[in-house]
Amino acid sequence: MCYSETMNQKLTAPRALTALVARRAIRFATLIAMIFTVVGIVIAAVLVYFFTAWWWLLAILFIMLFGAFLLVRLICMGIVRIIHPNNLTLEQTQAMNKFVDKIQEIIEAKSTPFFFIALICIKDILFHRDIVTIKKLIANTISLKNEYTEIEKLF
């Protein structure tokens, strides 16, 4: 293996991870935008039903905002494709999804207030007789470096 292949290997894994996280974030934002638009149109329809047809202008506003969101989404997805095209093998995809899931769990746990962590531990002790969530979080944190090294080897 020459130096340039090693550099491509080191650059491809981070790019693929970045693209995967970005795709998940864009998918979540799209879901939120769709819900926001549907709720806005339903509210406008209810206002039209009870009051006047002028409330359809509110629905037009929601549709225009959703159109602007779709334009921004299209640009973002183009940038993500430039960062890393989605041509991964099944093994790479599974390893990347597993890795990103662990990162997401750690981020969620880190953002959780201490009071909720305590409640989760109490729930674990009551139902599982062990602090399953904390042990899983610790195992995920410890294994991330090794898994990232394995992901780099896949590229």
Backbone bond lengths (Angstrom), bond angles and torsions (degrees), N, CA, C in turn:
res aa  C-N    CA-C-N  psi(-1)  N-CA   C-N-CA  omega(-1)  CA-C   N-CA-C  phi
1 M - - - 1.456 - - 1.526 108.00 -
2 C 1.306 116.95 127.99 1.456 120.12 -179.34 1.524 110.99 -88.83
3 Y 1.310 114.96 174.36 1.465 120.96 -175.43 1.522 111.69 -62.15
4 S 1.337 117.80 -41.22 1.466 119.79 -177.23 1.527 111.49 -66.52
5 E 1.363 117.28 -34.50 1.458 118.94 177.01 1.523 111.05 -66.32
6 T 1.344 117.04 -37.98 1.455 121.48 177.65 1.528 109.94 -64.23
7 M 1.321 117.43 -42.09 1.465 120.66 178.94 1.520 110.74 -64.98
8 N 1.343 117.96 -41.81 1.458 119.96 177.99 1.519 110.75 -63.14
9 Q 1.338 117.01 -37.97 1.454 120.97 178.00 1.524 110.00 -62.41
10 K 1.319 117.30 -44.43 1.465 121.05 -178.69 1.525 110.93 -68.08
11 L 1.326 117.67 -32.79 1.455 119.65 -178.70 1.520 112.74 -83.17
12 T 1.314 118.45 -29.98 1.453 120.66 -175.19 1.527 112.14 -70.39
13 A 1.316 118.24 -43.25 1.470 120.50 -178.70 1.529 111.97 -61.59
14 P 1.350 119.26 -48.70 1.472 117.51 177.65 1.528 112.99 -63.21
15 R 1.326 116.05 -36.83 1.465 118.36 178.20 1.517 111.14 -65.75
16 A 1.323 116.59 -41.56 1.460 120.20 179.14 1.524 110.70 -64.52
17 L 1.326 116.73 -41.41 1.469 120.08 177.39 1.522 111.25 -63.31
18 T 1.321 115.83 -44.12 1.466 120.31 178.79 1.523 110.70 -60.60
19 A 1.331 116.31 -44.08 1.460 120.35 -179.96 1.518 111.28 -64.67
20 L 1.335 117.19 -40.31 1.462 120.43 179.96 1.529 111.29 -65.18
21 V 1.319 116.81 -44.48 1.470 120.37 178.16 1.529 110.05 -63.72
22 A 1.322 116.63 -42.00 1.467 120.26 179.33 1.525 110.79 -63.75
23 R 1.333 117.45 -42.47 1.465 119.99 178.32 1.526 111.19 -61.33
24 R 1.321 116.68 -40.89 1.468 119.52 178.09 1.526 111.01 -64.94
25 A 1.321 117.22 -41.54 1.467 121.02 179.49 1.531 110.38 -65.17
26 I 1.324 116.61 -41.29 1.465 120.15 179.55 1.523 109.96 -66.63
27 R 1.329 117.50 -39.38 1.464 121.37 178.13 1.537 109.82 -62.07
28 F 1.332 117.29 -42.86 1.465 121.33 178.94 1.528 110.65 -65.26
29 A 1.330 117.04 -43.60 1.467 120.79 178.90 1.524 110.87 -63.28
30 T 1.326 117.39 -37.13 1.460 120.87 178.08 1.520 111.12 -64.61
31 L 1.314 116.44 -42.06 1.458 120.68 177.40 1.531 110.98 -60.51
32 I 1.322 116.35 -45.58 1.471 120.87 179.09 1.528 110.33 -62.84
33 A 1.323 117.50 -43.74 1.467 121.14 -179.54 1.529 111.09 -63.66
34 M 1.328 116.16 -39.86 1.467 119.07 179.15 1.528 110.76 -65.42
35 I 1.313 116.97 -43.64 1.474 120.58 178.67 1.526 110.21 -62.36
36 F 1.325 116.67 -44.84 1.467 121.96 178.76 1.528 110.57 -58.96
37 T 1.326 117.10 -43.63 1.462 121.35 -179.03 1.525 111.25 -66.92
38 V 1.319 117.17 -45.43 1.463 120.53 -179.79 1.524 110.58 -62.92
39 V 1.324 116.62 -44.36 1.465 119.77 178.65 1.528 110.27 -62.25
40 G 1.323 117.75 -41.19 1.462 121.31 178.35 1.516 112.51 -62.45
41 I 1.321 116.27 -42.43 1.474 119.72 179.33 1.522 110.47 -68.24
42 V 1.317 117.72 -38.97 1.473 120.56 177.89 1.528 110.12 -64.12
43 I 1.322 117.10 -43.08 1.475 120.08 177.39 1.524 110.23 -61.24
44 A 1.331 116.85 -43.38 1.466 119.87 178.24 1.532 110.61 -62.58
45 A 1.329 117.57 -41.11 1.466 120.49 179.56 1.530 111.31 -64.19
46 V 1.319 116.56 -40.07 1.473 119.87 178.03 1.529 109.84 -64.99
47 L 1.321 116.84 -42.20 1.471 119.80 178.59 1.528 111.04 -64.94
48 V 1.323 117.69 -36.77 1.476 120.86 176.86 1.523 109.23 -65.03
49 Y 1.305 116.69 -43.31 1.472 120.86 -178.22 1.526 111.48 -61.91
50 F 1.330 116.99 -42.35 1.456 119.70 -175.66 1.523 114.13 -90.19
51 F 1.317 118.55 -24.13 1.460 119.39 -174.65 1.525 112.18 -121.78
52 T 1.327 117.85 -92.21 1.459 120.16 -173.96 1.531 110.61 -142.08
53 A 1.317 115.06 159.81 1.468 121.22 -177.59 1.526 112.42 -69.46
54 W 1.306 117.31 -12.73 1.465 120.23 178.81 1.531 112.03 -62.74
55 W 1.326 117.48 -21.10 1.463 120.80 179.90 1.522 112.82 -67.83
56 W 1.358 117.32 -12.86 1.468 118.81 175.01 1.528 110.96 -63.62
57 L 1.314 117.37 -20.92 1.461 120.13 175.69 1.536 110.97 -62.41
58 L 1.318 115.70 -32.02 1.460 119.77 175.85 1.531 110.40 -65.31
59 A 1.319 116.61 -40.67 1.468 120.47 177.74 1.524 110.20 -63.91
60 I 1.317 117.00 -38.96 1.469 120.77 177.87 1.524 110.05 -62.00
61 L 1.334 116.76 -38.62 1.463 120.64 177.45 1.529 110.75 -61.29
62 F 1.340 116.74 -45.48 1.468 120.22 178.69 1.530 111.48 -63.12
63 I 1.303 116.90 -39.57 1.465 120.78 179.23 1.529 110.56 -66.63
64 M 1.327 117.11 -40.36 1.468 120.04 177.96 1.531 111.14 -65.76
65 L 1.333 117.42 -40.69 1.462 120.71 176.71 1.530 111.28 -62.96
66 F 1.322 116.27 -39.60 1.460 119.68 177.99 1.535 110.80 -67.10
67 G 1.324 116.41 -37.59 1.468 119.83 175.78 1.523 111.60 -62.42
68 A 1.331 116.60 -41.67 1.471 120.30 177.16 1.530 109.88 -64.27
69 F 1.327 116.29 -40.39 1.464 119.46 177.00 1.524 110.48 -61.00
70 L 1.329 117.62 -43.51 1.462 120.49 -179.90 1.526 111.59 -62.34
71 L 1.317 117.16 -35.81 1.465 120.55 176.82 1.531 110.45 -64.96
72 V 1.323 116.88 -45.75 1.468 121.17 178.01 1.526 109.79 -63.94
73 R 1.319 117.66 -39.21 1.468 122.05 178.46 1.522 110.58 -62.74
74 L 1.312 116.69 -42.51 1.463 121.09 178.66 1.527 111.17 -61.25
75 I 1.318 116.93 -42.47 1.469 121.72 178.28 1.533 109.84 -64.85
76 C 1.334 116.46 -44.90 1.473 120.10 179.80 1.523 111.60 -62.87
77 M 1.320 117.52 -42.26 1.463 120.06 179.02 1.534 110.64 -65.60
78 G 1.320 117.66 -33.85 1.470 120.38 174.94 1.516 111.13 -63.79
79 I 1.324 117.01 -42.01 1.465 120.89 178.00 1.526 110.28 -64.88
80 V 1.329 116.62 -40.84 1.472 120.37 178.91 1.527 110.09 -62.92
81 R 1.328 117.72 -40.13 1.471 120.26 178.03 1.519 111.85 -65.80
82 I 1.316 116.84 -31.32 1.462 120.32 176.44 1.527 109.68 -70.15
83 I 1.331 117.04 -41.00 1.468 121.11 179.48 1.522 109.84 -60.53
84 H 1.339 116.35 -49.62 1.463 119.79 179.22 1.523 109.26 -159.09
85 P 1.333 117.47 115.79 1.470 118.36 175.91 1.523 109.53 -67.29
86 N 1.295 116.26 151.10 1.468 121.02 -173.10 1.530 110.75 -88.05
87 N 1.324 116.97 58.86 1.464 120.46 178.41 1.528 109.42 -114.50
88 L 1.324 115.36 67.06 1.453 122.04 -178.84 1.527 110.12 -101.78
89 T 1.312 115.21 153.26 1.456 119.08 174.26 1.522 108.90 -75.10
90 L 1.324 115.73 168.26 1.463 120.30 179.64 1.521 110.60 -62.08
91 E 1.332 117.39 -40.72 1.462 121.57 179.57 1.526 111.24 -64.52
92 Q 1.331 116.91 -42.02 1.460 120.92 177.84 1.518 110.95 -63.91
93 T 1.315 116.43 -44.63 1.463 120.97 -178.82 1.527 111.18 -61.72
94 Q 1.335 116.79 -44.69 1.464 120.27 -179.91 1.529 111.04 -63.88
95 A 1.333 116.81 -43.68 1.470 120.12 -179.98 1.523 110.41 -64.78
96 M 1.325 116.95 -41.77 1.467 120.63 -179.28 1.525 110.87 -66.13
97 N 1.327 117.50 -44.08 1.467 120.04 179.60 1.521 111.23 -62.92
98 K 1.314 116.93 -41.74 1.462 120.81 178.54 1.529 110.67 -62.30
99 F 1.333 116.22 -43.34 1.463 121.94 -179.89 1.530 111.04 -64.07
100 V 1.316 116.88 -46.60 1.470 120.91 -179.29 1.528 110.78 -66.93
101 D 1.330 117.32 -35.20 1.471 119.96 175.77 1.521 110.80 -60.76
102 K 1.328 116.79 -42.45 1.463 120.05 178.72 1.519 111.30 -65.20
103 I 1.321 116.82 -42.68 1.469 120.05 177.54 1.518 110.14 -60.13
104 Q 1.327 116.36 -42.66 1.459 120.63 -179.54 1.529 110.98 -64.29
105 E 1.320 117.64 -40.22 1.465 120.69 177.69 1.526 111.04 -62.64
106 I 1.329 116.41 -40.92 1.464 120.18 -179.71 1.521 110.37 -67.02
107 I 1.318 116.99 -42.04 1.468 120.38 178.69 1.517 110.46 -63.25
108 E 1.320 116.88 -42.92 1.465 120.45 178.59 1.523 111.00 -63.45
109 A 1.337 116.29 -41.40 1.463 119.63 179.21 1.517 111.16 -66.56
110 K 1.318 116.87 -38.13 1.467 120.56 -179.84 1.529 110.80 -66.93
111 S 1.306 117.02 -32.60 1.465 121.12 -178.79 1.524 112.32 -83.28
112 T 1.318 116.77 -10.55 1.452 120.80 -178.22 1.523 109.80 -77.86
113 P 1.330 117.85 130.91 1.465 120.25 177.33 1.533 111.29 -61.92
114 F 1.324 114.99 152.86 1.462 121.28 -176.67 1.521 111.91 -57.95
115 F 1.323 117.33 -36.32 1.462 121.35 179.77 1.528 111.00 -58.83
116 F 1.340 117.19 -42.63 1.464 120.78 179.77 1.524 111.49 -70.25
117 I 1.335 116.91 -35.47 1.467 120.08 175.76 1.532 108.93 -60.60
118 A 1.328 116.25 -42.77 1.466 119.91 178.60 1.527 110.68 -62.30
119 L 1.326 117.77 -42.20 1.462 120.73 178.15 1.531 111.50 -64.24
120 I 1.325 116.81 -38.56 1.464 120.66 177.74 1.525 110.13 -63.89
121 C 1.326 116.43 -42.02 1.467 120.34 178.28 1.530 111.14 -63.31
122 I 1.320 116.42 -40.95 1.465 120.05 177.80 1.527 110.18 -63.21
123 K 1.315 116.60 -43.66 1.472 120.92 177.87 1.523 110.39 -60.93
124 D 1.340 117.02 -44.24 1.468 120.86 179.04 1.523 111.44 -60.62
125 I 1.311 116.53 -42.60 1.464 120.10 -179.66 1.528 110.61 -66.17
126 L 1.336 116.53 -39.54 1.452 119.55 -179.62 1.531 112.17 -69.30
127 F 1.321 117.83 -42.25 1.462 120.93 -174.37 1.524 114.02 -93.76
128 H 1.338 117.54 -35.41 1.464 120.55 -174.49 1.527 113.13 -109.85
129 R 1.308 117.77 -8.51 1.463 123.23 -177.12 1.529 112.16 63.03
130 D 1.295 116.81 21.99 1.465 122.26 179.10 1.531 107.51 -162.98
131 I 1.321 116.28 160.20 1.466 119.63 178.97 1.532 108.77 -88.22
132 V 1.313 115.64 74.96 1.464 123.50 -174.32 1.533 111.49 -61.48
133 T 1.307 117.50 -45.09 1.460 121.36 -176.37 1.524 111.54 -62.24
134 I 1.316 117.21 -45.86 1.463 120.63 -179.19 1.528 110.69 -66.46
135 K 1.314 116.71 -42.05 1.470 119.63 179.16 1.525 111.11 -64.08
136 K 1.326 116.50 -38.97 1.467 120.43 178.28 1.527 110.29 -65.59
137 L 1.320 116.82 -41.45 1.459 121.31 178.59 1.529 111.00 -62.63
138 I 1.320 116.75 -43.68 1.462 120.74 178.89 1.525 110.25 -64.70
139 A 1.328 117.33 -44.27 1.465 120.83 179.03 1.526 110.74 -62.83
140 N 1.331 116.73 -39.73 1.469 120.13 177.90 1.515 110.65 -63.11
141 T 1.318 117.18 -43.36 1.462 121.47 -178.32 1.525 110.72 -64.39
142 I 1.312 116.99 -42.84 1.460 120.81 -178.76 1.529 110.94 -68.28
143 S 1.322 117.62 -38.05 1.459 120.42 -174.23 1.526 114.06 -83.28
144 L 1.321 118.56 -8.48 1.464 119.70 -176.32 1.526 113.13 -61.06
145 K 1.322 117.78 -43.47 1.462 120.09 -178.10 1.526 110.73 -62.82
146 N 1.325 116.59 -44.80 1.462 119.99 179.19 1.532 111.32 -64.41
147 E 1.310 117.11 -40.80 1.463 120.42 179.61 1.516 111.33 -66.71
148 Y 1.330 117.11 -37.69 1.466 119.45 178.23 1.528 109.88 -64.85
149 T 1.316 117.30 -38.98 1.463 120.70 176.89 1.533 109.79 -62.36
150 E 1.318 116.73 -40.76 1.472 120.37 177.61 1.524 111.56 -65.20
151 I 1.324 116.93 -38.04 1.469 120.95 178.02 1.532 109.33 -64.08
152 E 1.325 117.09 -43.22 1.454 119.69 178.53 1.526 111.30 -59.70
153 K 1.316 117.34 -36.12 1.463 121.19 178.95 1.526 112.21 -67.01
154 L 1.338 117.40 -25.44 1.453 121.14 179.73 1.521 112.44 -72.14
155 F 1.319 117.25 -19.04 1.461 120.37 -176.52 1.488 111.04 -95.95
